[in-house]
């Protein structure tokens, strides 16, 4: 049963990414009615995702891996006086 939950959770995550992308495009194109409809679908999937996440054991959930690069601040350079 847990495998089915994880598979559905992965499917929901993919669908949420797709819908959020479409929502962003609709908002930037001033298509507010379409964006509102997409927002309702996103909210419905998010609720389903939260419900599925609570069914999975806590030890099975893995923390997200860091994917970005951490910038290192450069030391200020001194101006050379001639």
WOMO-V86785 format. One record per run of one state. SS is the DSSP state (H for helix, E for strand, - for the rest). FROM is the first residue (numbers start at 1). LEN is the number of residues. If there is no record, write none. Layout:
ss=SS from=FROM len=LEN
ss=SS from=FROM len=LEN
This chain:
ss=- from=1 len=1
ss=H from=2 len=27
ss=- from=29 len=3
ss=H from=32 len=24
ss=- from=56 len=2
ss=H from=58 len=3
ss=- from=61 len=22
